[in-house]
Amino acid sequence: MLGSHEVRFSKVEFYLITGLRFGVVPDTSSYVSVDNGLHHRYFGGKDEISSFELRDVLRRGEFQQAYDSVKSYLIYMLNWILMGLDERVKIPIWQLRLVDDLDGFDAFPWGAHVYSHSIISFKHTLDGRRERVQRRQQAKGRDKHMVEAYNIYVFKIYLEDENFGDFPFSSWLMTLKFRKN
């Protein structure tokens, strides 16, 4: 309930907003590195890759193979746009392994993966909010009328790559933040 309104954010609403595919998320530990794949070409096969390292690769723009820029952007968009992860979080290596197979990456049930992480994030973010609102309502005068809002902003994104013109990869940007009025 949000005030007197019943609110629902199920897989159906998530799919309608994002268009991301649902299904059973496979065991990602079985993904193996491709010889001379993206993970090896740009990160030396390291066990941990930071967002800063990936951003550095993207900024340099010196890609060895035609789709490397697209693959790099897919990883970036997945982690820091769709998932909204903190920049200090390391890139899961299985994603770098999977992105070398663009058909496999496209077929992956990203809706199920991102949705489950989003729900956990929402629950974590909202923990304690109810108690703070109740304390505020009981307070006399001070901060009594302060409102906390949970906003989700959605933007369509298109990538343009100099190697092959417009690449119509569409994704959704979900930025979650609190605003105090």
C-alpha positions as CSV (number, residue, x, y, z in Angstrom):
1,M,0.0,0.0,0.0
2,L,1.1,3.5,-0.8
3,G,-1.2,5.8,1.1
4,S,-4.6,4.5,0.1
5,H,-3.4,3.0,-3.2
6,E,-2.5,-0.6,-3.7
7,V,0.8,-0.7,-5.6
8,R,2.3,-3.7,-7.5
9,F,5.7,-4.2,-9.1
10,S,5.7,-7.8,-10.3
11,K,7.5,-9.5,-13.2
12,V,4.7,-8.4,-15.5
13,E,5.2,-4.7,-14.7
14,F,8.9,-5.1,-14.9
15,Y,8.6,-6.8,-18.3
16,L,6.2,-4.1,-19.6
17,I,8.7,-1.4,-18.5
18,T,11.9,-3.0,-19.7
19,G,11.0,-5.6,-22.3
20,L,13.7,-7.8,-20.9
21,R,13.3,-11.6,-21.4
22,F,12.3,-13.8,-18.5
23,G,13.1,-17.5,-18.0
24,V,15.2,-19.8,-15.9
25,V,18.6,-18.2,-15.1
26,P,21.2,-20.8,-16.0
27,D,24.2,-21.8,-13.8
28,T,26.7,-19.2,-14.8
29,S,29.6,-20.9,-13.2
30,S,29.8,-23.2,-16.2
31,Y,30.7,-20.4,-18.7
32,V,34.2,-20.7,-19.9
33,S,36.5,-18.1,-21.3
34,V,36.8,-17.9,-25.1
35,D,40.5,-18.0,-26.3
36,N,41.5,-14.5,-27.1
37,G,38.0,-13.3,-26.0
38,L,37.1,-9.8,-24.7
39,H,38.2,-10.8,-21.2
40,H,41.7,-11.7,-22.4
41,R,42.2,-9.0,-25.0
42,Y,41.4,-6.0,-22.8
43,F,41.8,-7.3,-19.2
44,G,44.5,-9.9,-19.4
45,G,42.2,-12.6,-18.1
46,K,42.2,-11.1,-14.6
47,D,39.9,-12.6,-12.0
48,E,38.5,-9.1,-11.0
49,I,37.6,-6.3,-13.3
50,S,36.6,-2.9,-12.0
51,S,34.2,-0.4,-13.6
52,F,37.1,2.0,-13.9
53,E,39.0,-0.5,-16.0
54,L,36.0,-1.1,-18.3
55,R,35.4,2.7,-18.6
56,D,39.1,3.2,-19.5
57,V,38.7,0.7,-22.3
58,L,35.6,2.5,-23.5
59,R,37.2,5.9,-23.3
60,R,40.3,4.8,-25.3
61,G,38.1,3.5,-28.0
62,E,40.9,1.3,-29.5
63,F,39.0,-1.9,-30.2
64,Q,40.8,-4.8,-31.8
65,Q,37.7,-6.5,-33.3
66,A,34.6,-5.2,-34.9
67,Y,32.1,-5.9,-32.1
68,D,34.4,-5.4,-29.1
69,S,32.9,-1.9,-28.5
70,V,29.4,-3.2,-28.5
71,K,30.3,-6.0,-26.1
72,S,32.0,-3.6,-23.8
73,Y,29.0,-1.3,-23.8
74,L,26.7,-4.2,-23.2
75,I,28.6,-5.1,-20.0
76,Y,28.7,-1.4,-18.9
77,M,25.0,-0.8,-19.5
78,L,24.0,-4.1,-17.8
79,N,25.9,-3.4,-14.6
80,W,25.7,0.3,-14.1
81,I,22.6,1.3,-16.0
82,L,20.2,-1.7,-15.8
83,M,21.4,-3.1,-12.5
84,G,22.3,0.2,-11.0
85,L,25.3,-1.3,-9.3
86,D,27.7,0.8,-7.3
87,E,30.9,1.6,-9.3
88,R,33.0,-0.2,-6.6
89,V,31.3,-3.5,-7.4
90,K,33.5,-5.7,-9.6
91,I,32.2,-7.0,-13.0
92,P,31.1,-10.6,-12.7
93,I,33.6,-12.6,-14.9
94,W,30.8,-14.8,-16.2
95,Q,29.3,-11.8,-18.0
96,L,32.6,-11.2,-19.8
97,R,32.6,-14.8,-20.9
98,L,29.0,-14.7,-22.0
99,V,29.3,-11.5,-24.0
100,D,31.7,-13.1,-26.4
101,D,28.7,-15.1,-27.7
102,L,26.3,-12.2,-28.6
103,D,23.5,-14.7,-29.5
104,G,23.9,-16.3,-26.1
105,F,24.1,-12.9,-24.4
106,D,20.9,-11.9,-26.2
107,A,19.1,-15.1,-25.3
108,F,20.0,-14.9,-21.6
109,P,17.0,-14.2,-19.4
110,W,18.1,-10.7,-18.3
111,G,14.6,-9.8,-17.1
112,A,14.7,-12.6,-14.5
113,H,18.3,-11.7,-13.5
114,V,17.8,-7.9,-13.2
115,Y,14.3,-8.2,-11.7
116,S,15.5,-10.4,-8.8
117,H,18.4,-8.0,-8.1
118,S,16.0,-5.0,-8.3
119,I,13.6,-6.5,-5.8
120,I,16.4,-7.2,-3.3
121,S,17.6,-3.6,-3.9
122,F,14.1,-2.1,-3.4
123,K,13.6,-4.1,-0.2
124,H,17.0,-3.1,1.2
125,T,16.4,0.6,0.3
126,L,13.0,0.6,1.9
127,D,14.0,-1.1,5.1
128,G,13.5,1.3,8.0
129,R,11.5,3.9,5.9
130,R,8.2,3.0,7.5
131,E,9.6,3.5,11.0
132,R,11.1,6.9,10.1
133,V,7.8,8.1,8.6
134,Q,5.9,7.0,11.7
135,R,8.4,8.8,14.0
136,R,8.1,11.9,11.8
137,Q,4.3,11.8,12.0
138,Q,4.5,11.6,15.8
139,A,6.9,14.5,16.0
140,K,5.3,17.9,16.8
141,G,6.1,20.4,14.1
142,R,9.7,19.5,13.1
143,D,10.0,17.7,9.7
144,K,6.4,16.6,10.1
145,H,5.5,17.4,6.5
146,M,8.7,16.1,4.9
147,V,7.8,13.5,2.1
148,E,10.1,10.8,0.9
149,A,9.6,9.7,-2.7
150,Y,10.9,6.7,-4.5
151,N,11.4,7.6,-8.2
152,I,12.2,5.4,-11.1
153,Y,13.3,7.2,-14.2
154,V,13.3,5.3,-17.5
155,F,15.1,6.3,-20.7
156,K,15.6,4.5,-24.0
157,I,19.3,4.2,-25.0
158,Y,20.8,3.7,-28.5
159,L,24.4,3.0,-29.2
160,E,26.2,4.4,-32.2
161,D,29.4,2.7,-33.2
162,E,31.8,4.0,-35.8
163,N,32.6,0.5,-37.1
164,F,29.1,-0.3,-38.3
165,G,26.9,2.7,-38.0
166,D,23.8,2.7,-35.8
167,F,23.5,-0.4,-33.6
168,P,19.8,-0.4,-32.5
169,F,20.4,-1.9,-29.1
170,S,17.6,-0.6,-26.9
171,S,17.7,-0.9,-23.2
172,W,16.2,0.9,-20.3
173,L,17.9,3.1,-17.7
174,M,16.4,2.8,-14.3
175,T,17.8,5.3,-11.8
176,L,16.5,5.0,-8.3
177,K,16.8,7.8,-5.8
178,F,15.2,9.4,-2.9
179,R,14.0,13.0,-2.9
180,K,12.9,15.0,0.1
181,N,10.4,17.8,-0.4
